[in-house]
Amino acid sequence: MGRLQARSLREVQAALAVMGEQLRVRHAEVYGKDSGYTLAALPLHDVLVERVRPVVLAAFVSLSLVLLIAAANTAALCFARPTRMVAPSASSRIRSAASPTARSSSAGRRRG
């Protein structure tokens, strides 16, 4: 693990390829062609988030869908129009007739 200083990733990868060949020549018994050892330069950010990225992407997509559904429901409620007018029920007429304000106004009309 190391840190790049004023070099591009391609330059570092090329330098590592040269170093890898030198290691293979010097230590052929350990680092032969079929040994499976390689030198590579990778951005640290990519290495750290490679396992987490699919989970974060799935969470982002699912939350976006929930937000879209909520927005669609809100828009439907805002733009919905009543299909027919509902007549007041009998119980609401009885309640309004029995209210104190209805009694006082009707009592005033009878006296006058």
TORPA-4810 file (N, C-alpha, C, O; in nm, 3 decimals):
<nodes>
NODE_1_0.086_-0.116_0.000_0.000_0.000_0.000_0.090_0.123_0.000_0.188_0.131_0.074_M
NODE_2_0.054_0.217_-0.084_0.134_0.338_-0.093_0.050_0.453_-0.142_-0.067_0.437_-0.176_G
NODE_3_0.112_0.569_-0.146_0.044_0.690_-0.189_0.115_0.748_-0.311_0.238_0.757_-0.313_R
NODE_4_0.037_0.787_-0.412_0.094_0.846_-0.532_0.125_0.993_-0.507_0.048_1.065_-0.443_L
NODE_5_0.238_1.036_-0.560_0.273_1.177_-0.549_0.300_1.232_-0.688_0.403_1.203_-0.748_Q
NODE_6_0.207_1.312_-0.738_0.220_1.382_-0.866_0.248_1.286_-0.981_0.322_1.319_-1.073_A
NODE_7_0.189_1.169_-0.977_0.200_1.074_-1.087_0.060_1.024_-1.121_-0.027_1.018_-1.035_R
NODE_8_0.041_0.990_-1.246_-0.088_0.935_-1.285_-0.090_0.786_-1.254_0.014_0.723_-1.233_S
NODE_9_-0.208_0.732_-1.252_-0.224_0.590_-1.223_-0.158_0.504_-1.331_-0.103_0.398_-1.301_L
NODE_10_-0.164_0.548_-1.455_-0.102_0.472_-1.566_0.050_0.468_-1.552_0.112_0.365_-1.578_R
NODE_11_0.108_0.577_-1.511_0.254_0.579_-1.492_0.295_0.482_-1.382_0.394_0.411_-1.395_E
NODE_12_0.219_0.480_-1.275_0.250_0.391_-1.164_0.231_0.245_-1.206_0.312_0.160_-1.170_V
NODE_13_0.125_0.216_-1.280_0.103_0.080_-1.326_0.215_0.034_-1.419_0.257_-0.082_-1.413_Q
NODE_14_0.264_0.123_-1.504_0.376_0.088_-1.592_0.502_0.061_-1.510_0.576_-0.033_-1.538_A
NODE_15_0.527_0.144_-1.408_0.644_0.124_-1.323_0.632_-0.007_-1.245_0.732_-0.077_-1.225_A
NODE_16_0.513_-0.041_-1.201_0.493_-0.168_-1.131_0.511_-0.288_-1.224_0.560_-0.393_-1.180_L
NODE_17_0.474_-0.274_-1.349_0.494_-0.383_-1.444_0.643_-0.410_-1.464_0.686_-0.525_-1.473_A
NODE_18_0.723_-0.303_-1.471_0.868_-0.318_-1.485_0.926_-0.383_-1.359_1.010_-0.472_-1.368_V
NODE_19_0.881_-0.337_-1.243_0.930_-0.396_-1.118_0.891_-0.543_-1.106_0.969_-0.624_-1.056_M
NODE_20_0.771_-0.578_-1.152_0.726_-0.717_-1.148_0.812_-0.806_-1.236_0.843_-0.919_-1.198_G
NODE_21_0.849_-0.757_-1.353_0.937_-0.835_-1.442_1.076_-0.852_-1.380_1.135_-0.960_-1.390_E
NODE_22_1.125_-0.749_-1.316_1.256_-0.759_-1.250_1.251_-0.862_-1.137_1.346_-0.939_-1.119_Q
NODE_23_1.141_-0.864_-1.062_1.127_-0.963_-0.955_1.120_-1.105_-1.012_1.177_-1.198_-0.954_L
NODE_24_1.053_-1.122_-1.124_1.043_-1.255_-1.185_1.179_-1.304_-1.234_1.210_-1.422_-1.224_R
NODE_25_1.260_-1.211_-1.286_1.393_-1.250_-1.335_1.484_-1.285_-1.218_1.553_-1.386_-1.222_V
NODE_26_1.484_-1.202_-1.115_1.573_-1.225_-1.001_1.533_-1.347_-0.918_1.618_-1.423_-0.873_R
NODE_27_1.402_-1.366_-0.900_1.353_-1.473_-0.813_1.257_-1.563_-0.892_1.139_-1.574_-0.859_H
NODE_28_1.308_-1.627_-0.994_1.225_-1.709_-1.082_1.164_-1.828_-1.009_1.055_-1.873_-1.044_A
NODE_29_1.233_-1.878_-0.907_1.180_-1.993_-0.835_1.054_-1.959_-0.755_0.969_-2.045_-0.735_E
NODE_30_1.043_-1.837_-0.709_0.925_-1.794_-0.631_0.823_-1.725_-0.720_0.704_-1.754_-0.712_V
NODE_31_0.870_-1.632_-0.804_0.780_-1.549_-0.885_0.786_-1.592_-1.032_0.808_-1.508_-1.119_Y
NODE_32_0.767_-1.716_-1.061_0.766_-1.764_-1.198_0.643_-1.714_-1.273_0.557_-1.646_-1.216_G
NODE_33_0.636_-1.748_-1.403_0.525_-1.700_-1.487_0.390_-1.751_-1.437_0.290_-1.680_-1.448_K
NODE_34_0.387_-1.871_-1.382_0.261_-1.929_-1.337_0.240_-1.919_-1.186_0.158_-1.992_-1.130_D
NODE_35_0.313_-1.831_-1.121_0.302_-1.823_-0.975_0.174_-1.754_-0.929_0.128_-1.780_-0.818_S
NODE_36_0.116_-1.668_-1.010_-0.007_-1.598_-0.973_0.017_-1.466_-0.902_-0.078_-1.397_-0.866_G
NODE_37_0.143_-1.429_-0.880_0.175_-1.301_-0.815_0.176_-1.190_-0.919_0.236_-1.204_-1.026_Y
NODE_38_0.111_-1.080_-0.887_0.114_-0.961_-0.973_0.123_-0.837_-0.886_0.085_-0.839_-0.769_T
NODE_39_0.172_-0.731_-0.945_0.174_-0.601_-0.879_0.070_-0.514_-0.946_0.061_-0.509_-1.069_L
NODE_40_-0.010_-0.445_-0.866_-0.117_-0.363_-0.922_-0.133_-0.236_-0.840_-0.108_-0.233_-0.719_A
NODE_41_-0.174_-0.131_-0.909_-0.206_-0.004_-0.843_-0.356_0.020_-0.860_-0.407_0.026_-0.972_A
NODE_42_-0.423_0.034_-0.750_-0.567_0.057_-0.751_-0.600_0.178_-0.666_-0.537_0.200_-0.562_L
NODE_43_-0.698_0.259_-0.707_-0.741_0.370_-0.622_-0.801_0.317_-0.492_-0.882_0.225_-0.494_P
NODE_44_-0.762_0.376_-0.381_-0.808_0.330_-0.249_-0.959_0.342_-0.235_-1.023_0.254_-0.177_L
NODE_45_-1.016_0.447_-0.288_-1.160_0.466_-0.279_-1.234_0.350_-0.345_-1.332_0.300_-0.290_H
NODE_46_-1.188_0.307_-0.462_-1.253_0.196_-0.531_-1.244_0.067_-0.451_-1.339_-0.012_-0.448_D
NODE_47_-1.132_0.045_-0.387_-1.114_-0.077_-0.308_-1.205_-0.075_-0.184_-1.261_-0.178_-0.147_V
NODE_48_-1.218_0.041_-0.122_-1.296_0.050_0.001_-1.446_0.037_-0.022_-1.516_-0.019_0.062_L
NODE_49_-1.496_0.088_-0.134_-1.640_0.089_-0.155_-1.690_-0.019_-0.250_-1.809_-0.020_-0.282_V
NODE_50_-1.605_-0.109_-0.296_-1.649_-0.207_-0.393_-1.757_-0.301_-0.339_-1.844_-0.344_-0.415_E
NODE_51_-1.753_-0.335_-0.212_-1.854_-0.423_-0.154_-1.981_-0.348_-0.113_-2.090_-0.405_-0.112_R
NODE_52_-1.968_-0.222_-0.081_-2.081_-0.143_-0.030_-2.162_-0.082_-0.144_-2.281_-0.056_-0.128_V
NODE_53_-2.100_-0.059_-0.257_-2.165_0.012_-0.367_-2.297_-0.052_-0.410_-2.394_0.022_-0.426_R
NODE_54_-2.308_-0.184_-0.430_-2.438_-0.240_-0.471_-2.547_-0.221_-0.366_-2.663_-0.200_-0.401_P
NODE_55_-2.511_-0.227_-0.240_-2.611_-0.208_-0.133_-2.660_-0.064_-0.132_-2.780_-0.039_-0.119_V
NODE_56_-2.570_0.030_-0.146_-2.608_0.172_-0.148_-2.693_0.201_-0.271_-2.790_0.276_-0.263_V
NODE_57_-2.656_0.144_-0.383_-2.734_0.165_-0.505_-2.875_0.107_-0.491_-2.972_0.170_-0.533_L
NODE_58_-2.887_-0.012_-0.433_-3.019_-0.073_-0.413_-3.103_0.011_-0.317_-3.222_0.030_-0.340_A
NODE_59_-3.043_0.061_-0.211_-3.116_0.146_-0.117_-3.161_0.276_-0.183_-3.272_0.322_-0.159_A
NODE_60_-3.076_0.333_-0.265_-3.111_0.457_-0.336_-3.228_0.434_-0.431_-3.320_0.515_-0.438_F
NODE_61_-3.224_0.324_-0.505_-3.332_0.294_-0.599_-3.462_0.269_-0.526_-3.567_0.320_-0.567_V
NODE_62_-3.459_0.190_-0.419_-3.582_0.160_-0.346_-3.640_0.286_-0.281_-3.762_0.306_-0.284_S
NODE_63_-3.557_0.369_-0.223_-3.608_0.493_-0.163_-3.662_0.588_-0.268_-3.759_0.660_-0.244_L
NODE_64_-3.600_0.589_-0.385_-3.650_0.673_-0.494_-3.788_0.626_-0.538_-3.876_0.709_-0.566_S
NODE_65_-3.808_0.496_-0.546_-3.940_0.444_-0.583_-4.046_0.477_-0.478_-4.159_0.512_-0.513_L
NODE_66_-4.010_0.468_-0.352_-4.105_0.504_-0.245_-4.140_0.652_-0.253_-4.256_0.689_-0.237_V
NODE_67_-4.041_0.736_-0.278_-4.067_0.879_-0.293_-4.155_0.908_-0.414_-4.243_0.994_-0.408_L
NODE_68_-4.132_0.836_-0.523_-4.214_0.854_-0.643_-4.358_0.814_-0.616_-4.451_0.883_-0.659_L
NODE_69_-4.379_0.704_-0.546_-4.515_0.660_-0.513_-4.584_0.762_-0.422_-4.701_0.793_-0.441_I
NODE_70_-4.510_0.812_-0.323_-4.568_0.913_-0.233_-4.605_1.040_-0.308_-4.709_1.100_-0.283_A
NODE_71_-4.519_1.082_-0.400_-4.549_1.202_-0.479_-4.670_1.180_-0.569_-4.753_1.269_-0.585_A
NODE_72_-4.680_1.062_-0.628_-4.795_1.032_-0.713_-4.925_1.030_-0.631_-5.027_1.080_-0.677_A
NODE_73_-4.920_0.973_-0.512_-5.040_0.971_-0.426_-5.079_1.113_-0.383_-5.197_1.147_-0.381_N
NODE_74_-4.981_1.193_-0.350_-5.010_1.332_-0.311_-5.070_1.409_-0.428_-5.165_1.485_-0.410_T
NODE_75_-5.013_1.391_-0.545_-5.067_1.459_-0.664_-5.209_1.412_-0.693_-5.294_1.493_-0.731_A
NODE_76_-5.235_1.284_-0.677_-5.370_1.233_-0.701_-5.469_1.293_-0.602_-5.582_1.325_-0.639_A
NODE_77_-5.426_1.309_-0.477_-5.516_1.369_-0.378_-5.539_1.517_-0.406_-5.649_1.568_-0.384_L
NODE_78_-5.439_1.586_-0.454_-5.452_1.729_-0.482_-5.541_1.756_-0.603_-5.617_1.852_-0.605_C
NODE_79_-5.532_1.670_-0.703_-5.605_1.694_-0.827_-5.736_1.617_-0.836_-5.808_1.629_-0.936_F
NODE_80_-5.767_1.540_-0.735_-5.891_1.463_-0.738_-6.010_1.557_-0.722_-6.006_1.651_-0.643_A
NODE_81_-6.113_1.529_-0.797_-6.236_1.608_-0.787_-6.347_1.516_-0.737_-6.350_1.398_-0.771_R
NODE_82_-6.437_1.570_-0.658_-6.548_1.485_-0.614_-6.635_1.446_-0.733_-6.663_1.530_-0.819_P
NODE_83_-6.677_1.322_-0.738_-6.756_1.276_-0.852_-6.902_1.315_-0.839_-6.969_1.335_-0.940_T
NODE_84_-6.951_1.326_-0.719_-7.090_1.369_-0.699_-7.101_1.437_-0.564_-7.021_1.414_-0.473_R
NODE_85_-7.199_1.521_-0.552_-7.222_1.589_-0.426_-7.305_1.496_-0.337_-7.403_1.437_-0.381_M
NODE_86_-7.265_1.486_-0.214_-7.335_1.400_-0.118_-7.428_1.487_-0.036_-7.386_1.588_0.021_V
NODE_87_-7.552_1.449_-0.030_-7.650_1.524_0.050_-7.622_1.503_0.197_-7.577_1.395_0.236_A
NODE_88_-7.647_1.603_0.278_-7.625_1.585_0.422_-7.715_1.475_0.476_-7.830_1.461_0.435_P
NODE_89_-7.662_1.401_0.566_-7.739_1.289_0.623_-7.842_1.341_0.723_-7.836_1.456_0.767_S
NODE_90_-7.935_1.256_0.756_-8.041_1.294_0.850_-7.985_1.324_0.988_-8.034_1.413_1.057_A
NODE_91_-7.882_1.250_1.030_-7.827_1.273_1.163_-7.759_1.409_1.171_-7.763_1.472_1.277_S
NODE_92_-7.699_1.456_1.065_-7.636_1.589_1.070_-7.742_1.699_1.073_-7.721_1.803_1.135_S
NODE_93_-7.857_1.675_1.006_-7.965_1.774_1.013_-8.025_1.781_1.153_-8.061_1.888_1.201_R
NODE_94_-8.037_1.666_1.217_-8.091_1.662_1.353_-7.996_1.733_1.448_-8.039_1.809_1.535_I
NODE_95_-7.866_1.706_1.432_-7.767_1.771_1.518_-7.769_1.923_1.500_-7.763_1.997_1.597_R
NODE_96_-7.778_1.969_1.375_-7.777_2.114_1.354_-7.906_2.177_1.405_-7.905_2.291_1.450_S
NODE_97_-8.018_2.105_1.399_-8.145_2.160_1.450_-8.145_2.165_1.602_-8.211_2.250_1.661_A
NODE_98_-8.072_2.073_1.664_-8.071_2.067_1.810_-7.961_2.153_1.870_-7.950_2.159_1.993_A
NODE_99_-7.880_2.218_1.790_-7.770_2.298_1.845_-7.825_2.421_1.915_-7.934_2.468_1.880_S
NODE_100_-7.753_2.475_2.013_-7.803_2.591_2.089_-7.822_2.713_2.001_-7.916_2.790_2.025_P
NODE_101_-7.740_2.734_1.902_-7.757_2.852_1.817_-7.883_2.841_1.734_-7.949_2.942_1.708_T
NODE_102_-7.918_2.721_1.692_-8.040_2.702_1.614_-8.163_2.728_1.700_-8.262_2.784_1.652_A
NODE_103_-8.158_2.687_1.828_-8.271_2.709_1.917_-8.291_2.857_1.947_-8.403_2.907_1.948_R
NODE_104_-8.181_2.926_1.972_-8.195_3.067_2.008_-8.243_3.150_1.889_-8.321_3.243_1.906_S
NODE_105_-8.198_3.117_1.771_-8.243_3.195_1.655_-8.389_3.163_1.621_-8.464_3.251_1.579_S
NODE_106_-8.427_3.037_1.638_-8.567_3.003_1.608_-8.660_3.059_1.716_-8.773_3.096_1.686_S
NODE_107_-8.613_3.065_1.841_-8.696_3.119_1.950_-8.717_3.269_1.928_-8.824_3.322_1.958_A
NODE_108_-8.617_3.337_1.878_-8.631_3.479_1.853_-8.731_3.508_1.741_-8.801_3.609_1.743_G
NODE_109_-8.736_3.420_1.645_-8.829_3.441_1.535_-8.975_3.420_1.580_-9.065_3.486_1.530_R
NODE_110_-8.997_3.329_1.673_-9.134_3.301_1.717_-9.189_3.417_1.799_-9.308_3.447_1.790_R
NODE_111_-9.105_3.481_1.878_-9.152_3.589_1.965_-9.182_3.715_1.883_-9.274_3.790_1.916_R
NODE_112_-9.105_3.737_1.780_-9.115_3.865_1.713_-9.223_3.876_1.621_-9.241_3.981_1.559_G
</nodes>
